[in-house]
Structures are given as structure tokens and as C-alpha cells.
Amino acid sequence: MSNVAQHERSGTELSESASRRTLLASTVGTVLEWYDFNLYGLASALVLGPLMFGSSGVGGTLAAFASLGVGFLARPIGGFVLGNLGDKIGRKPILMFTFITMGLSSALIGLLPTNAQIGIWAPILLCVLRIVQGFAVGGEFAGATLLTMENAPIKRRGFFGAVPSMGTGAGFVLATVVFALVSALPNDAFLAWGWRIPFLLSVVLVIFGVIVRSRLEETKVFKDIKKADTKRAPLVTVFTKHPMAVLRTIGLVMGGAVWGYLIQTFSLSYGTANLGMDRTALLWAVGVAAALEMVTIPFWGWLSDRVGRKKIIVTGVVLTVLYVFPFFWLLNTRDPWLVFLAIVIGLPILKDMIFGPQAAFAAEMFSSNVRYSGVSAGRELGAAIFGGSAPFIATMLISLGAGAVWPLAIYIIATLVITGFTVLTGPNNADKDLRDIGD
């Protein structure tokens, strides 16, 4: 038995206190990093169009969402580079790099002059910083979840992978609450300086996050891989020996990414611009729904350990397909309570049935020596192609359809069907030791 295999068996024997420390530190860092990443999505829906691109109409909104997509396009590059390095030099140094880079670039966005002050340089600099953000976050998700899962008992990998995944929702909650508070300012003050405050707070969060993550220890799984693996070409190996696993990870991510980002980002723009709803009310609705995700993401991961990953994900896909049209019907009522209900059902209940078990399902398709590279490459490609483009495509489809939602609903359903098919035809490795997967 190899050193890697020996440790993957003994990984279940780590002390409970050590596992808790790793889980806590990894999750806290992920929350703070996704706070920074999600801030941009909120700002692109509400202020970046007129301030940075000089237009308050559909053109400005499309430009802002296009810049949001630029960050997503950088995520696969970050996934490739940082995932490869994570398999070569370790999980911890990569996670430290991603956190510091994300926080500093977010703070710089808060300091950018507007289009009225420096003209075309405003959107250019904004896009550059968004690219830096996308590159950094491309290596975050896989590293944070693997840091906990590689030390988890076999029967609890779904839960251990879902808790750091919860950071995506918790980070959105934190970003939404802060943005909702500053959006309550008078509109002139909000546009002049209020929107910058959430970005500038990233400096404080970076200091706190560095302290937390500096106390993490490198996983023993990686230490054993480094001793045993002399080839050290994980990115090449993952595409030559695990191409179907990468494709399945893209399909796994597709439906949930489109659905989640449409609710979290596009619904804000659609609600304010098309339906004339209050900006603050929409932010609070999305914020409360995202807060519930701090419970539902770990819950669905935990349940997948007991009834199976496939059952949970496929059930989530089917229910979401049935809910797409009712979601828009509820949204179009303009009734704040019905809109709140629509978003709460859509995010923590349905989207997280697909997302909660996702980290474990993806990780269980790759062997340990390429796991960081494989999960990062597949997940970030799927998020970039489908999640990053979702608000832009949604805005375009609504505009081309003269306000009708059915073209957008069909697009959402199509991506969900592909995700369901991917999961149904994929491997079921939840009960296998990680040493037996992907070789």
C-alpha cells in the first residue's frame, strides 16, 4: 500500500478537535473571500453601470454584467494555475495567496475614480481588478473543501465538503447586509461614496483572515503525495487521465450556477429596472435567503452522506425545473412578501440541494495526486461559462423578448437537465476510500 493510500485510510482517525480547527479556519477564510467576490455582483447590478460605464440604461447594465463575466472568465485560468500549484506545493500556501489577492483587489475597486473623473480608464481598471479577483477565487473553492475533506471520515465527506461550501452563501450574506445598509443612504450619497464602503472594508477582513488561515496546517494527504509522487505534473495528468471527470464536473456545476447567479444577481437588476421594485427590499430578500444557506448547504451535504449524493442532487434538479416558471410568476407580482417567498424557495431549498453535495461528488471523481487540479479546472470552467454569463444572457433574453420571461426560463431548464443527466450517468464513489478513486 502506498504512503498516499495509507494516509487516506488513517485520515479518518484524526482527532475531532484537529478536524474542527481545520473546518473552522477553512470556512472562515472562504466566507471572507466570497464576501469580496459577491460584492462585485451586487455592485454590477446596482451602481457600476452608470458610475463606471457612463450609462444608466440597458447598455450600462449589460456592460456591468459583462465586466462581471470577465471575472468568471479568469476563474478557469486561476483554477488551472492554482490547482496545479496546490497539487505541487500544497493546499495552505495557495489558500493564503487567494485570500490576500482577493481582499486587496476588492479594496482597490473601492478606491477607483469614476467614468466622469477619468473616462475610459475607469472601466478598464475595473475590469483588470475583476480579472485579478477571478484568478484568485479560481483556486479557492477546491482548496478550502479539500483541506477539510481529505481529513474527513468516509461516511462524512458530504458534510465536511459542504461546510466550507457554506462560505459562498455566508459571504453573500455578509456582502448583501453591508450593501443593504449603505444603500439605505440618500441616493446621492450612495452613488457618491456610500457604495465604496463595502469594498474598503476588505482591508480589515484581509488582516483578520490572514491571522485565521496562518494557523492552518498542511494536510497529511498532501505531505504523503509530495513524498510519493515524483512526476509532479498534476494539470497534465488530470486532462490526460481524467478528462471525463473534468467534463462531468462542468456538467455538475452548470445548472446550479445558472440558477443561483440569476437569483442572486440578475433578480436585483430585473426587479429594480423592469418591475420598479425597491432596491433595499430586494437586497434584504436575497440576504435572508442566503443566510438560510448557512444551514441548508451543510444539511444537504449531511443528508447526501446518508441517502446518497445522486438522490439529493437529481431531486433538486427535478424540483427546480418544475419551479422555474412559478419563480418568475411570483417575482412579477411585485408583492414584497411573494418575491421574498420566491427567492427563499429558489436559493436555500432548491439550489442548495444541487450545490450542497457538489464538493464531495466532484472530489470523489479524482485521485489525490490530481484532485485539486481536477476539481478546480472542472468547477471553474463550468462557473465561468455558465455562471458568469448568466446575468448577461438573462438581460439579453429579457430585452429581446420584449419583457417576456419564457426564453430565459427555457434556457435555465436546459442547463438543469444537463446537470441532472451528468449526475445520473456519473460514478457513485461516496462509499469508496479515496485511494480507490480515479486510478
C-alpha positions in Angstrom: 0.0 0.0 0.0 1.4 3.4 -1.0 2.0 6.3 1.5 -0.9 8.2 0.0 -3.3 5.2 0.4 -2.1 4.6 3.9 -2.9 8.1 4.9 -6.2 8.3 3.2 -7.3 5.4 5.4 -5.8 7.0 8.5 -7.3 10.4 7.7 -10.5 9.2 9.4 -8.5 8.8 12.6 -7.6 12.4 13.1 -8.6 13.9 16.4 -12.0 15.6 16.5 -10.5 18.8 17.8 -8.0 19.0 14.9 -10.8 18.4 12.4 -12.9 21.1 13.9 -10.0 23.6 13.8 -9.3 22.9 10.2 -13.0 23.1 9.4 -13.4 26.4 11.2 -10.3 28.1 9.7 -11.1 26.9 6.2 -14.7 28.1 6.4 -13.9 31.5 7.9 -11.4 32.2 5.1 -13.9 31.1 2.5 -16.6 33.4 3.9 -14.4 36.4 3.8 -13.1 35.7 0.3 -16.6 35.2 -1.1 -17.7 38.4 0.6 -15.3 40.2 -1.7 -16.3 38.2 -4.8 -20.0 38.7 -4.3 -19.7 42.4 -3.6 -18.9 42.9 -7.3 -22.1 41.1 -8.4 -24.2 43.3 -6.2 -22.5 46.5 -7.3 -22.7 45.5 -11.0 -26.5 45.1 -10.7 -27.0 48.4 -8.9 -24.3 51.1 -9.5 -21.4 50.1 -11.7 -23.3 50.7 -15.0 -23.8 54.5 -14.5 -20.7 55.1 -12.4 -18.0 53.2 -14.3 -19.5 52.8 -17.8 -21.3 56.1 -18.0 -24.8 54.7 -18.8 -27.8 54.1 -16.6 -29.9 52.3 -19.3 -29.8 48.7 -20.5 -26.5 49.3 -22.2 -24.9 50.2 -18.9 -26.4 47.2 -17.2 -25.1 44.9 -19.9 -21.7 46.5 -19.7 -21.6 46.0 -15.9 -22.7 42.4 -16.2 -20.1 41.8 -19.0 -17.4 43.0 -16.6 -18.9 40.6 -14.0 -18.4 37.8 -16.7 -14.8 38.9 -17.2 -14.1 37.8 -13.6 -15.6 34.5 -14.3 -13.5 34.0 -17.4 -10.4 34.5 -15.3 -11.6 31.8 -12.9 -10.6 28.8 -15.0 -7.1 30.3 -15.5 -6.8 30.6 -11.8 -8.2 27.1 -11.4 -5.6 25.7 -13.8 -2.6 27.6 -12.3 -3.5 27.5 -8.7 -5.0 24.0 -8.7 -1.8 22.7 -10.3 0.3 24.5 -7.7 -2.0 23.2 -5.0 -1.2 19.7 -6.0 2.5 20.5 -6.2 3.4 22.9 -3.3 0.4 22.4 -1.0 -3.1 23.5 -0.1 -2.2 26.1 2.6 0.1 28.4 0.6 -2.4 28.6 -2.3 -5.3 29.4 0.1 -3.2 32.2 1.7 -2.4 33.7 -1.7 -6.0 33.6 -2.9 -7.3 35.3 0.2 -4.8 38.2 0.2 -5.1 38.8 -3.5 -8.9 38.8 -3.4 -9.0 41.2 -0.5 -6.6 43.8 -1.8 -8.1 43.9 -5.3 -11.5 44.4 -3.8 -10.3 47.3 -1.7 -8.7 48.9 -4.8 -12.1 48.7 -6.5 -13.4 50.9 -3.7 -10.8 53.5 -4.5 -11.3 53.7 -8.2 -12.3 57.0 -9.8 -15.5 57.0 -11.8 -16.1 57.4 -15.6 -16.9 61.0 -15.1 -13.5 61.6 -13.5 -11.1 59.6 -15.7 -13.2 58.5 -18.6 -12.5 55.2 -20.3 -9.8 54.3 -17.8 -12.5 53.7 -15.2 -14.0 50.6 -16.8 -10.5 49.4 -18.0 -9.1 49.5 -14.4 -12.3 48.0 -13.1 -12.1 45.0 -15.5 -8.4 44.5 -14.6 -9.2 44.2 -10.9 -12.1 41.9 -11.7 -9.8 39.7 -13.6 -7.4 39.6 -10.6 -10.4 38.7 -8.4 -11.5 35.9 -10.8 -8.0 34.5 -10.9 -7.8 34.3 -7.1 -11.2 32.8 -6.5 -10.4 30.2 -9.1 -8.2 28.4 -6.6 -10.3 29.0 -3.5 -13.3 26.6 -3.6 -11.4 23.4 -4.3 -8.6 24.1 -1.9 -10.9 25.0 1.0 -13.1 22.0 0.6 -10.2 19.5 0.0 -8.5 20.8 3.1 -11.4 19.5 5.2 -12.5 16.5 3.1 -9.0 14.9 3.0 -9.2 14.6 6.7 -12.8 13.5 6.9 -14.2 10.1 7.7 -15.6 8.3 4.5 -19.2 8.5 5.8 -19.0 12.2 6.5 -17.3 13.6 3.4 -20.5 15.2 2.1 -20.9 17.2 5.3 -17.2 18.1 5.6 -17.2 19.3 1.9 -20.4 21.3 2.4 -19.4 23.3 5.4 -16.6 25.3 3.6 -19.0 25.5 0.6 -21.4 27.3 3.0 -18.8 30.1 2.9 -20.2 31.0 -0.6 -23.6 31.7 0.9 -22.3 33.2 4.1 -20.0 35.5 2.1 -23.0 36.6 0.1 -25.0 37.3 3.3 -22.2 39.5 4.7 -21.9 41.3 1.4 -25.6 41.8 1.0 -26.1 43.1 4.6 -23.3 45.6 4.2 -24.5 46.7 0.8 -28.1 46.9 2.0 -27.0 49.2 4.9 -25.2 51.6 2.7 -27.9 51.5 0.0 -30.3 53.0 2.7 -28.3 56.2 2.4 -29.8 59.0 0.3 -29.3 58.2 -3.3 -26.9 61.0 -4.0 -24.7 60.0 -1.0 -24.9 56.3 -2.0 -23.7 57.0 -5.6 -21.1 59.5 -4.5 -19.3 57.5 -1.8 -21.6 55.0 0.0 -21.1 52.2 -2.4 -17.3 52.3 -1.8 -17.6 51.4 1.9 -18.2 47.6 1.5 -15.2 47.3 -0.8 -12.9 49.3 1.5 -13.9 47.1 4.5 -12.0 44.3 2.7 -8.7 45.7 4.2 -9.9 44.8 7.7 -11.2 41.4 6.6 -7.8 40.6 5.0 -6.0 41.2 8.3 -8.4 39.0 10.2 -8.4 36.3 7.5 -4.6 36.1 7.3 -4.4 35.6 11.1 -7.0 32.7 10.9 -5.5 30.9 7.9 -1.9 31.3 9.0 -2.8 28.8 11.8 -3.8 26.1 9.4 -1.5 23.1 8.9 -0.9 21.4 5.6 -2.8 18.2 5.1 -1.0 15.0 5.7 -2.5 13.7 2.5 -0.6 16.3 0.6 2.6 15.6 2.5 2.5 12.0 1.6 1.6 12.8 -2.0 4.7 15.1 -2.2 6.9 12.2 -1.0 5.4 9.5 -3.2 4.7 11.3 -6.4 7.8 12.1 -8.5 6.1 13.1 -11.8 4.7 16.3 -10.4 2.6 17.3 -13.4 -0.9 17.2 -12.0 -2.6 19.5 -14.5 -1.3 17.5 -17.5 -2.3 14.3 -15.7 -5.8 15.4 -15.0 -6.6 16.2 -18.6 -4.9 13.1 -20.0 -6.1 10.5 -17.5 -9.3 12.1 -16.1 -10.9 14.0 -19.0 -14.4 12.6 -18.4 -14.2 13.5 -14.7 -13.4 17.1 -15.7 -16.3 17.2 -18.2 -18.7 15.7 -15.6 -17.6 18.3 -13.1 -18.5 21.0 -15.6 -21.9 19.4 -16.2 -22.4 19.1 -12.4 -21.8 22.8 -11.9 -23.8 24.1 -14.9 -27.4 24.1 -13.7 -26.9 25.3 -10.2 -24.5 28.1 -11.3 -27.0 29.5 -13.8 -29.9 29.3 -11.4 -28.0 30.6 -8.4 -26.4 33.6 -10.1 -29.7 34.6 -11.8 -31.4 34.8 -8.4 -28.5 36.5 -6.6 -27.6 39.0 -9.2 -30.0 39.2 -12.1 -33.1 39.3 -10.0 -31.8 42.6 -8.4 -31.5 44.3 -11.8 -34.7 42.8 -13.1 -36.7 43.7 -10.0 -35.5 47.3 -9.9 -35.3 48.2 -13.6 -38.1 46.1 -15.1 -40.5 45.8 -12.2 -39.8 49.1 -10.4 -39.3 47.4 -7.0 -37.4 49.0 -4.1 -33.7 48.2 -4.2 -33.3 47.7 -0.4 -36.3 45.3 -0.2 -34.8 43.1 -2.9 -31.4 43.1 -1.2 -32.9 42.0 2.1 -34.9 39.2 0.5 -31.7 37.8 -1.2 -29.7 38.4 2.0 -32.2 36.4 4.2 -32.3 33.6 1.7 -28.5 33.5 1.6 -28.4 33.5 5.4 -30.6 30.3 5.4 -28.0 28.8 3.1 -25.6 28.7 6.1 -27.9 25.9 7.4 -29.2 24.3 4.2 -25.8 23.8 2.4 -24.4 21.7 5.3 -27.7 20.0 5.8 -27.9 18.8 2.1 -24.3 17.7 2.4 -25.0 15.8 5.6 -28.1 14.2 4.0 -26.1 13.1 1.0 -23.9 11.1 3.3 -27.0 9.1 4.4 -29.2 8.7 1.3 -26.7 9.3 -1.5 -25.3 12.2 -3.4 -27.2 11.3 -6.6 -30.6 11.2 -5.0 -30.2 14.6 -3.4 -28.8 16.4 -6.5 -31.2 14.8 -9.0 -34.2 15.6 -6.7 -33.0 19.2 -6.5 -32.8 19.4 -10.3 -36.3 18.0 -10.9 -37.9 20.3 -8.4 -36.0 23.3 -9.7 -37.2 22.6 -13.3 -40.8 22.5 -12.0 -40.3 25.7 -10.2 -38.7 27.9 -12.8 -41.9 29.4 -14.3 -43.6 29.8 -10.8 -40.5 31.7 -9.7 -41.0 34.3 -12.3 -44.7 34.4 -11.7 -44.1 35.2 -8.1 -41.4 37.8 -8.9 -43.7 39.6 -11.4 -46.4 40.1 -8.8 -44.1 42.9 -7.3 -45.5 41.9 -3.9 -42.5 42.1 -1.5 -43.7 39.0 0.5 -44.3 36.9 -2.6 -40.9 37.9 -4.0 -39.3 37.0 -0.7 -41.0 33.6 -0.8 -39.9 33.1 -4.4 -36.2 33.8 -3.5 -36.3 31.7 -0.3 -37.6 28.6 -2.1 -35.2 29.2 -5.0 -31.9 29.5 -3.1 -31.6 27.6 0.2 -34.2 24.9 -0.7 -33.7 24.1 -4.4 -30.4 25.5 -5.4 -28.6 24.1 -2.4 -30.0 20.6 -3.0 -27.8 20.7 -6.1 -24.9 22.6 -4.6 -24.6 21.1 -1.1 -23.3 17.7 -2.1 -21.4 19.1 -5.1 -17.9 19.4 -3.4 -17.9 15.8 -2.3 -19.4 14.5 -5.6 -16.7 16.3 -7.6 -13.8 15.4 -5.3 -14.8 11.7 -5.4 -14.1 11.6 -9.1 -10.4 12.3 -8.9 -7.4 10.6 -7.3 -5.5 12.5 -4.6 -2.5 13.5 -6.7 -4.6 15.5 -9.1 -7.7 16.3 -7.0 -7.0 20.0 -6.5 -6.3 20.4 -10.3 -9.3 18.4 -11.4 -11.9 19.9 -9.1 -10.6 23.5 -9.8 -10.4 23.0 -13.6 -13.9 21.5 -13.9 -15.7 23.6 -11.4 -14.2 26.9 -12.6 -14.8 26.2 -16.3 -18.4 25.4 -15.5 -18.8 28.5 -13.3 -17.1 30.7 -15.9 -19.0 29.5 -19.0 -22.4 29.3 -17.4 -22.5 31.2 -14.1 -20.6 34.2 -15.2 -22.6 34.6 -18.4 -26.0 34.0 -16.7 -26.9 37.6 -15.8 -25.7 38.9 -19.2 -27.6 36.3 -21.1 -30.7 36.8 -18.9 -30.7 40.6 -19.5 -30.3 40.0 -23.3 -33.1 37.4 -23.5 -35.5 39.6 -21.5 -34.7 42.5 -23.7 -35.0 40.5 -27.0 -38.3 39.0 -25.7 -39.8 42.4 -25.0 -40.0 41.6 -21.3 -41.3 38.1 -21.7 -39.6 35.6 -19.3 -40.2 32.3 -21.2 -37.0 32.4 -23.3 -34.9 32.8 -20.1 -36.9 30.1 -18.3 -36.3 27.6 -21.2 -32.5 28.4 -21.0 -32.5 27.7 -17.3 -34.4 24.4 -17.7 -32.0 23.3 -20.4 -28.9 23.7 -18.2 -30.6 21.9 -15.3 -31.5 19.0 -17.5 -27.8 18.6 -18.5 -26.8 18.7 -14.8 -29.3 16.0 -14.0 -28.1 13.8 -16.8 -24.5 14.3 -15.8 -25.2 13.2 -12.2 -27.4 10.2 -13.2 -24.7 8.8 -15.5 -21.8 9.7 -13.3 -19.9 7.4 -10.9 -21.1 6.7 -7.3 -18.0 6.8 -5.2 -19.4 8.0 -1.9 -18.7 4.7 -0.2 -15.2 4.2 -1.6 -11.9 5.0 0.1 -10.3 8.0 -1.7 -7.3 5.8 -2.7 -9.5 3.7 -4.9 -11.0 6.6 -6.9 -9.8 7.7 -10.3 -6.8 5.5 -10.7 
